Structures are given as C-alpha cells and as structure tokens.
Amino acid sequence: MKLLRHGPKGHEMPGLLDANGQVRDLSALLPEITPATLSPAGLAALASIDVSQLPIVPQGRLAVPWTGMRKFVAIGLNYADHAAESNMPIPKEPVIFMKTLDCAVGANHPVVLPQGSVKGDWEVELGVVIGSRARYVSEADALKHVAGYCVVNDLSEREFQLERGGQWDKGKGCDTFGPVGPWLVTADEVGDPQNLAMWLDVNGQRRQTGSTRTMIFGIAQLVSYLSRFMTLQPGDLITTGTPPGVGMGMKPTPQFLKPGDHIRLGIERLGEQDQTVYAWNPDLIDS
C-alpha cells in the first residue's frame, strides 16, 4: 500500500494511492494515519479493505504521510563514495545524528533557507518507518519492526553543520530541511530495500545517481544498531544516508542551493519529490 495524507494545513485527510495512481479516501475508516495504523495489526486491517470501494478524491497538498513521529533519526556517511567526496573516513560504526521534528514537511513543500545560509545542500535518502517498538532487536528480526519506506531529502546547511562547532544537528534540523514522502510504501510492496535505485536533479541537471545496495550499513543492521541506543517507537523515521553527488563534493568548485533553485528527486518504487528553494520567509515555512 501507498499511504498518504493530503489537504490544507491543519485539515489533512488520510488516503492511499491505488494501482492506477488515483487517491482513495480513507477518512470514513480512520481519522488519521497514526503510529497505531502502522502497527502490524493496523496495516493488516487496511490490507483487507476492498480499495475499489473507496471514493476517489482529488489529491491536495501533500503532508508527511503519517502523524505521531517521535524521532527523526539520521545516519551519516553511509555510502563509501559519499564519505570520500566529503573527505571523511569510512565509519567503523554507523554515524548517528538527529533531525528535528519541525524540519519534517511534505514531499513538495517549499525549501526555505535559514537566515545566514550560504551552503545549503541536498541529499536523496531512503527513509525507514518503524511500525512496532524495537528495543535491543537482532538483525535477523529487525525488518519485522519496519512498517514501510519513503523518500527523504536530508537537506543540510554545510557551514552550520561543519564550520560552526558542536554537533551536526545544527545544520540538519532547520525548518523545511526534511521533506518526507510523497507516500509511505508498506514493506510488503517494496520488497528488498537494499536494491532500490535513487536519483536527484538540481535545475534539471542530474547530481546524484545511486542505489541502496551500496550502503555500508544495511537497513536491518541499522535498525538493530539503533535499538541498542534508543527505543524505536512506531512512527519513528530513520533516514539512512546518501550516495555521492552532493553540492559540497562537487569538483572543482562546490555548489550550493540558492533561492529559485528547483530540486527533483526519487527512489525506485517510492515516488518522487519536487521542491523549489526560497530565501528565508516564515510564511512559507508554515504553508
């Protein structure tokens, strides 16, 4: 299933995308797509529905495909070639940082550069959505705790991240710096998460081309590893690293985002995102 939430801010409606690309309304069956919806029992109940009997509705503004996210966990340097372009060593264990919940927006939401931004950057990433609580789980059991997958643009402000001291978080959690979606695709529909093509364009120019099969630490390993350091709850999101081609790594001159730039990105079987970059404007953040 491809689960989504759409509509005006504050009035989003739950839906799913059918096999013909039409949005089917779920609001008569559940008021929202919540962590409980993402549980094995919740997804099984949805899977039993005759989708053809649900009303078709026009797709509105896309929001984050589910509510109730409690953690937005990110993995850095999880592709060897991206570590190389960043002039950083290949990590021996996963590099973990946190993105703020406030940075999470819908797939096509405006990207608003923070005040003082000079090095905004892009990163197409596979997002992993937790469906059942994971605490000290084994790699063998880790994928049983995954509800599904989604596209994430792990936007970054590299000066804030790398040149201002402290943790990476300050360059990763800016408002609008975590577009998610367009939909959450359930694990059964995705199949092998370690064999998904991924790409990103800026202003019509291909910048990133990669595949999840080249991750250093795979999805099962990451879920198991993270569950040793924090309890992963239903609705939590893990974004799992990016392949090479980010602006910071471009040769001979790095290139960074500026107002008016257009970003398109996608992952096989998970859909596409489409964003325009704007200078600081708080009205756009809350749109």
N, C-alpha and C positions, 0 to 999 in steps of 0.2 A: 504493500500500500504506500501511497504517497500522501502524507498528511500535511495539511497547511492551515494557516489562519489568514484571513483577509478581511479588508474593510477599513473604514476610517479609524483613526487612532482612538482608542477607548471603546470602540464598538466593533471589534473584530469578531468574525464568525468562524467556527470550525468547519473544515471541509476536507475532501480528498479529491485527488486527481484521478479520473478514470482512465481506462486504456486508450480512449480517444482524445485525451488531453482536455477533457471538459471537467469543470469544477462541480462536484456534487456536494450539496449542503448537508452537514451533519448536525445542525443546530437542533433539530427535533429529537435527536437521540442523545446528545450530550451538549451541555452549555459551553464547554471549553475543552481543548486538548491539554490535559494536565499530566503531571507525573503518574497519576493513577491510570490514565489512559495508556501510558507507555509500558505498564507492567505486562508480564506475560498474559495474565488473565484479561486485562483491558484490551490488548491487541488481538487476542483470540476472539473476544466478543465482537470487535469491529470486523474481523476477517469473516465472521459468519453472516454478515449482512449482505443482502442482495443489492449490490451497488446500483443496478439498473432501476431500482425502485426509488432511489433518492432523487430529489429535484435537482435539475441543472440550474446553476446560477452564474451570472457574470463574475469573472474574477475581479476583485477590487485590489486596492493597495495591499501588498504582501507584508505581513508581520513575521516576527520569529515564529516558526511553525508550532511551537508549544509554549505553554506558560510554566511557571514554577521552577525555572532554572535556579539552582542554589550555588553552583560553582561553574566557572568558565575557566577550565584548566588548559594550559598550553604547553606544548613540547617544542623546544628549540633545537636547531641543528640536527634534525633527524634524517637528513639526506646528506650523504658524504660530500657530494659535489656542491651542495649549498654551503656546507661548513668550509669547504675550500675557497669558494668565492668570497666568503666572509672573513677569510684569513684567521680562522679559528680551528683548533684541533678537533678531530672526530671524537665525540664524547664516549667515555667508557661506560657511563650510565646515562639514562635519559636526563636532559636538562629541563627542569620544570619552572614555569612562571605562571602567574595568574593574570587574566584579563578581567576587568571589572564587568559586573553585570550591566552597568549603564552603557557599555560600548556595544552591546548586542542590539542589532536592528535588523529589519527585514532585508531581503536579498537585494532589492533595488533602491534602497534608501540613499539619499544624498550622503556622500562622504564629506564631512566638514573638517577642514584642517584646524587644529587648535591655534590659539593666539601664539605668535612667535615661531610657528612651524617653518622650518627651512629644509627638512629632509624627510618628507612623507614618503612612504614606500608601500609596496603591495606584496601579498603572499597568498597564493591559492593553496588551500589546505583541505584535507579530509577531516570532517567533524564526526565524532563518535558520540552518540547519545545513550546515556545509561538508562536501562529500563527496570532493573531491580538492584537493590542495595548490594554493594561489593565491598567487602572488608576482608583483607588477607585471602584473596582468592588465588587459586593456582592458574597458571597459564592454560592448562587443559580445560578449566571451567570458565575462563574469563569471558569468552564470547557469549556465554549463556546470559550474561548480565547486560548485553548490548541490545537496546531496542531498535536502533537503526543508525543511519548515516546521513550526512548533509554536507553541502559545500559551505566553506568558511573562507572569507577574505581576512586574514590576520594582518590588518593594516598596522603600520608602525611609524613612529616618528624617531628616526635613527639618531638625531642629535640628542633628543631627550633620553633615548634608550642607552646610548653608548658613550656619550660625551659629558653627561651631567652628573656622573657619580651614582652610587647606590644600585638599586635593582633595575632589571629590565622593565619592570611593570610600568614605570612612569611614561615610557614611550609606547606602551601597548594597550593601555586602558582608556585612551581618550574617547570622548563621546563619538559615536558612529564608527569606531575602529574595529567593529566585529560583525559585519554583515553575515547573516546566517540564512540558509535556505537556497532555493525558493521553497522547498518542502523537505520534510523528514521522510526518507525512504526506509521502510522497515527492513530489518536484516535479511529476512527470508527472500525479499525481492532483489537485494543487492548481490547475494551470493558471496564470492570470495572478495573481501575488502582489500586484499593485497594484490589485486590485479585490475586497478582502475586507472584509466588514462586521465590526465589533468592538464589544464592549459590556462593561460591568462594573456590577454591583449591589453595594451595601453594605446589609445588613439589609433586603433586599427592595426598596430604592429605587434606581432607575436613576441612576448617577453619570456613566458615560461611554458615549457613543454616537459611533462614528466609522467611518472607512473608510481602508484603506491607500492609497486613491487620492489622499488629501490630504497624503501625505508631502512634505516639502520635498526630501529626497534619497531617490530610489527605491532598490530593492534592488540592481540592477545597479551603480548609481553608488556605493553604499556598499561593496559587495564590492571593486570596483575601487579605490576610495579607500583602504580599509583595507589592501589588499595592497601599497600603496606604503610603508606604515609598519611592517608586521609581516607575517610569512609566516603565512597562514591554513592550518591543518592540518585534515585530516579529523577530524570530531568536534567542531571548534570551533563555538561558538554566538555569533551576533550577535543582540542584541535591539535593535529598530530605532526606539524612540521611541513616545510615547503621544499619543492625541488629548486634547482638553480634558476637564475634569470631575474632576481630582484634588482631594483634600481641601484641599491648600494653596491652591487657586484659588477655593474656594467663597466666595460673597459673600452677606451682608456679613461673615460670620464663617467663617474656615477651620474645617474639621472633620477630626479625625484619628482613627486607629484606637485602640480600647480593648479590653481583654480582654472576650471574649464576642461581639464583632462577627463577622458572617458575610459572607464575600465570595464572590460567584459571578461568573465572567467567561468569555467565549468569543470565538472568532473563526470566522467562516464557513468551513466545510469542515475545520476543525482541531480541533473538540471544545470541551469546557468544563472549567473548574476549579471546585472548591468547597472553601473553606477557612474554618476557624474561628480566631479570633485569641486568643492566650493571653498572660498575663504571663510574665515570664522563668521558664523551667523547663527546665534542661538535659536532663532525662529525655525531654521531648517532642521536643527537637531531634534526638535520636538514635533516635527511634522508627521 
